[in-house]
């Protein structure tokens, strides 16, 4: 016996298929903005100009490395570094160590203390400044777990870590970090022997050496220095070392000769968007966003004001 319901079902199916065919196609989600697009759209208020009195120009034959000092974390060491720079301590010295995947180091490598270059008005001995009270610091926290500290993030542009329970904070040994070399005693550094991290971030050094700043421009001038052939990247042949023409405070340079720079504020909404864009890469090449970023992999954009958009 014929089923009288079949025509009804067929009609409903036809109407449903017709309705589906008439529905407008769903709009594709707009692609997430790239980091560069985020930076290009950033307002001027999200950028800052480094303090010339806390900025070093390291002049090499290959160009000028620019370093921002961190007095909030190491005030005594930074004061010594500023005094040494004002008095030309590093002028004519050299980068005498370049260890693969680790650091370059500069200062006076003379072994006999009596023959070393005088420190001038700088203090010969300083207390260790491995960490400081976290209170009073504007800390921009990253959302991801860190293997070296309970919390990590940024303080005024510097990669940093903190322990909320202990109430302590410290700078992190990321690529480009500037540290004060020391001997066995914790208080044996004075800022005359400095190093810059040029390899994979040696975070095991956190809270073991005083960090005094970070390179903010032309880091590649240090990272490409040929590796020293001797143990720990030293050069037995002094002629193989990289000469330092001078290290000066930007404030000691005539204003019209200073290098204009702007750094993205790490407490700004633009920086928050940059971090998220790097945590979850959604540009075409990536097939699976990571949903995680390491402290030392977060980009810290810098730009020249006359250039407009950042790089």
Phi and psi in degrees as a GROMACS rama.xvg file:
@    title "Ramachandran Plot"
@    xaxis  label "Phi"
@    yaxis  label "Psi"
@TYPE xy
-62.5236  143.704  UNK-2
-89.4912  115.195  UNK-3
-69.4006  -13.3014  UNK-4
-80.2447  -20.9666  UNK-5
-58.7088  -45.4123  UNK-6
-60.1413  -36.8588  UNK-7
-63.643  -45.3332  UNK-8
-61.6336  -41.1506  UNK-9
-63.6963  -40.5639  UNK-10
-65.1492  -43.2601  UNK-11
-61.9022  -41.334  UNK-12
-63.5064  -40.4742  UNK-13
-64.7735  -43.2413  UNK-14
-64.3657  -40.1479  UNK-15
-64.5713  -43.8082  UNK-16
-66.3393  -34.1205  UNK-17
-67.5732  -39.6931  UNK-18
-65.9601  -40.6111  UNK-19
-63.3347  -40.9858  UNK-20
-64.7788  -30.3768  UNK-21
-84.514  -14.233  UNK-22
-68.9279  136.292  UNK-23
-66.6331  145.454  UNK-24
-62.1314  143.255  UNK-25
-63.3804  137.647  UNK-26
-71.4468  136.589  UNK-27
-72.9345  142.419  UNK-28
-62.7063  138.552  UNK-29
-63.1657  139.158  UNK-30
-62.9489  143.769  UNK-31
-65.3813  141.71  UNK-32
-65.9632  145.312  UNK-33
-75.8461  167.594  UNK-34
-59.2978  -41.1323  UNK-35
-64.7126  -39.1729  UNK-36
-64.8184  -37.3868  UNK-37
-63.0669  -44.7801  UNK-38
-66.6618  -40.1445  UNK-39
-63.1816  -28.5172  UNK-40
-92.4071  0.875158  UNK-41
-74.081  141.681  UNK-42
-75.8996  158.741  UNK-43
-60.1996  -30.8205  UNK-44
-66.5948  -14.948  UNK-45
-86.8514  3.30079  UNK-46
-116.991  155.241  UNK-47
-134.75  155.129  UNK-48
-101.544  125.314  UNK-49
-63.0935  146.901  UNK-50
-67.9649  120.473  UNK-51
-58.7112  -28.6016  UNK-52
-74.7484  -10.49  UNK-53
-122.382  26.4717  UNK-54
-126.652  132.587  UNK-55
-106.967  140.572  UNK-56
-106.622  115.559  UNK-57
-102.312  104.128  UNK-58
-90.8155  117.265  UNK-59
-113.59  169.385  UNK-60
-59.2375  -31.5915  UNK-61
-84.1369  -12.3966  UNK-62
148.254  -165.926  UNK-63
-115.613  122.799  UNK-64
-92.0823  132.538  UNK-65
-108.545  129.852  UNK-66
-124.692  133.265  UNK-67
-101.848  129.607  UNK-68
-85.6011  160.025  UNK-69
-124.591  74.1055  UNK-70
-66.3153  -20.3613  UNK-71
-67.3976  -25.5325  UNK-72
-101.46  -31.7758  UNK-73
-141.484  67.4629  UNK-74
-61.0056  -39.7707  UNK-75
-68.9569  -43.7262  UNK-76
-66.7234  -41.325  UNK-77
-63.4936  -39.4484  UNK-78
-60.8056  -40.0788  UNK-79
-67.3384  -43.3009  UNK-80
-60.6636  -41.5674  UNK-81
-64.0025  -41.4179  UNK-82
-64.525  -43.0755  UNK-83
-63.6498  -40.3481  UNK-84
-66.8365  -42.3188  UNK-85
-60.5898  -34.0768  UNK-86
-96.1014  8.46461  UNK-87
71.0312  30.5515  UNK-88
-58.166  -44.1559  UNK-89
-84.6695  -8.49939  UNK-90
-62.5549  123.889  UNK-91
86.6092  -5.65235  UNK-92
-84.6368  -159.225  UNK-93
-153.178  164.41  UNK-94
-84.7182  107.36  UNK-95
-104.558  3.48273  UNK-96
-144.43  133.584  UNK-97
-143.588  98.0738  UNK-98
-99.3748  129.284  UNK-99
-56.8802  133.168  UNK-100
57.7011  32.3181  UNK-101
-144.45  -89.1968  UNK-102
-146.289  162.911  UNK-103
-111.286  146.967  UNK-104
-132.716  143.804  UNK-105
-142.234  157.015  UNK-106
148.915  -147.706  UNK-107
-108.092  108.718  UNK-108
-83.3487  5.5708  UNK-109
-58.5948  127.871  UNK-110
-74.1532  -41.7181  UNK-111
-76.8482  119.811  UNK-112
-59.2633  -35.8165  UNK-113
-65.151  -23.299  UNK-114
-95.8972  -3.20882  UNK-115
-75.4881  159.514  UNK-116
-65.2222  137.374  UNK-117
-67.0505  147.726  UNK-118
-82.9209  -4.77564  UNK-119
63.7075  -129.996  UNK-120
-85.01  -2.85587  UNK-121
-71.3544  152.048  UNK-122
-74.0401  135.46  UNK-123
-76.0051  -22.7951  UNK-124
-134.995  138.057  UNK-125
-134.484  152.818  UNK-126
-71.8953  152.434  UNK-127
-63.4276  139.042  UNK-128
-126.407  58.7355  UNK-129
-74.4064  -29.7775  UNK-130
-152.51  170.099  UNK-131
-149.865  165.855  UNK-132
-60.5215  137.211  UNK-133
-74.2525  -22.6701  UNK-134
-62.1148  135.366  UNK-135
94.9558  -8.6537  UNK-136
-95.7723  133.923  UNK-137
-83.8689  103.438  UNK-138
-104.229  117.377  UNK-139
-92.8555  107.255  UNK-140
-86.0977  137.213  UNK-141
-79.689  150.08  UNK-142
-81.1095  -10.3179  UNK-143
-98.6495  154.847  UNK-144
-65.1277  144.024  UNK-145
-123.597  139.505  UNK-146
-80.6165  -8.58534  UNK-147
-111.523  -14.2199  UNK-148
-155.4  154.846  UNK-149
-60.6838  -36.6838  UNK-150
-141.91  146.256  UNK-151
-134.889  159.434  UNK-152
174.63  -142.216  UNK-153
-139.067  143.44  UNK-154
-126.438  108.827  UNK-155
51.8026  40.2894  UNK-156
93.4096  -7.3927  UNK-157
-101.022  128.523  UNK-158
-60.1982  131.354  UNK-159
-146.692  167.157  UNK-160
-136.597  161.864  UNK-161
-154.285  158.171  UNK-162
-119.274  100.347  UNK-163
-59.7763  -34.6962  UNK-164
-67.3882  -40.2379  UNK-165
-84.7169  -14.745  UNK-166
70.7611  31.456  UNK-167
-122.182  152.193  UNK-168
-138.672  156.572  UNK-169
-157.263  158.354  UNK-170
-78.5542  153.161  UNK-171
-105.977  146.535  UNK-172
-80.4908  75.9776  UNK-173
-95.0335  168.507  UNK-174
-53.0676  128.749  UNK-175
91.78  -4.30987  UNK-176
-66.4382  142.61  UNK-177
-107.741  121.848  UNK-178
-124.444  161.749  UNK-179
-101.369  113.277  UNK-180
-62.6571  149.118  UNK-181
-141.985  169.206  UNK-182
-92.9306  -153.376  UNK-183
-66.9335  -40.4785  UNK-184
-70.3597  139.849  UNK-185
-61.4103  -31.1423  UNK-186
-101.282  32.2968  UNK-187
-100.093  12.4923  UNK-188
-104.197  150.882  UNK-189
-134.997  3.78955  UNK-190
90.9464  -1.94232  UNK-191
-78.8255  -31.8896  UNK-192
-103.729  112.908  UNK-193
-119.309  155.205  UNK-194
-137.186  156.784  UNK-195
-125.335  131.88  UNK-196
-70.5288  122.856  UNK-197
-118.519  2.77629  UNK-198
-125.387  -163.033  UNK-199
-55.8509  132.55  UNK-200
-53.3192  113.475  UNK-201
-85.842  71.8903  UNK-202
-64.7625  -15.1143  UNK-203
-64.3163  -16.2672  UNK-204
-82.1907  -13.1092  UNK-205
-54.8866  135.579  UNK-206
66.9734  15.6926  UNK-207
-121.619  -16.5713  UNK-208
-139.936  147.327  UNK-209
-78.1452  122.946  UNK-210
-95.8873  139.108  UNK-211
-121.014  -4.13347  UNK-212
170.277  -163.731  UNK-213
-154.638  152.412  UNK-214
-74.2335  131.559  UNK-215
-111.873  -14.9318  UNK-216
-152.93  146.315  UNK-217
61.6035  38.7077  UNK-218
-59.7226  -29.3877  UNK-219
-62.4252  -22.6751  UNK-220
-65.9576  -25.2569  UNK-221
-92.4417  -38.2125  UNK-222
-70.2368  -21.1723  UNK-223
-94.2913  1.23043  UNK-224
-61.4822  131.042  UNK-225
-55.0354  141.155  UNK-226
-70.2599  138.865  UNK-227
-69.0654  138.067  UNK-228
-80.5988  -14.6702  UNK-229
-87.7905  168.459  UNK-230
-51.6473  140.314  UNK-231
65.0478  17.8051  UNK-232
78.7862  20.4115  UNK-233
-79.28  161.863  UNK-234
-113.778  116.891  UNK-235
-70.7533  -36.3646  UNK-236
-85.7003  111.127  UNK-237
-61.3009  -26.2787  UNK-238
-70.3342  -15.0908  UNK-239
-85.0541  -10.0403  UNK-240
-71.7613  157.369  UNK-241
-90.79  114.223  UNK-242
-69.3376  145.884  UNK-243
-104.482  116.769  UNK-244
-67.2838  -48.9463  UNK-245
-168.19  157.835  UNK-246
-128.597  118.449  UNK-247
-129.047  153.646  UNK-248
-74.1126  139.78  UNK-249
-59.7562  -31.9586  UNK-250
-67.4025  -17.4922  UNK-251
-89.2088  -5.00245  UNK-252
-96.472  137.105  UNK-253
-51.11  140.623  UNK-254
-56.322  -37.0915  UNK-255
-74.9146  -6.94952  UNK-256
-104.554  -3.79773  UNK-257
-74.2795  155.894  UNK-258
-93.6997  115.523  UNK-259
-73.6321  126.578  UNK-260
-139.575  150.672  UNK-261
-130.538  137.072  UNK-262
-112.717  138.675  UNK-263
-67.3184  128.714  UNK-264
-68.0312  128.686  UNK-265
-81.2029  -0.11159  UNK-266
-105.84  17.5958  UNK-267
-100.994  155.087  UNK-268
-59.8281  -31.9737  UNK-269
-63.1178  -42.6488  UNK-270
-64.3223  -39.993  UNK-271
-58.7567  -41.0138  UNK-272
-68.7188  -36.5443  UNK-273
-63.0153  -44.4447  UNK-274
-59.8139  -46.1502  UNK-275
-65.2489  -37.6128  UNK-276
-63.034  -30.7239  UNK-277
-87.8209  -27.7908  UNK-278
-68.0614  -38.7379  UNK-279
-127.46  87.1122  UNK-280
-71.7228  119.68  UNK-281
-117.701  9.46476  UNK-282
-70.7434  163.221  UNK-283
-54.2492  -34.1045  UNK-284
-67.6912  -33.9886  UNK-285
-79.5941  132.94  UNK-286
-102.559  -19.9199  UNK-287
-142.928  104.986  UNK-288
-59.6128  140.932  UNK-289
-75.9902  -34.4035  UNK-290
68.051  24.764  UNK-291
-160.532  148.283  UNK-292
-146.828  140.648  UNK-293
-82.2307  146.528  UNK-294
-49.5585  -47.1306  UNK-295
-80.8085  -0.503497  UNK-296
-100.51  -1.94458  UNK-297
-74.6697  123.982  UNK-298
-70.8294  144.842  UNK-299
-119.931  88.6073  UNK-300
-63.6848  145.4  UNK-301
-135.211  147.349  UNK-302
-144.907  158.685  UNK-303
-94.5006  123.723  UNK-304
-51.1019  -38.6925  UNK-305
-69.031  -18.2404  UNK-306
-81.8287  -15.1487  UNK-307
78.7559  -113.882  UNK-308
-57.7277  149.081  UNK-309
-79.0427  168.463  UNK-310
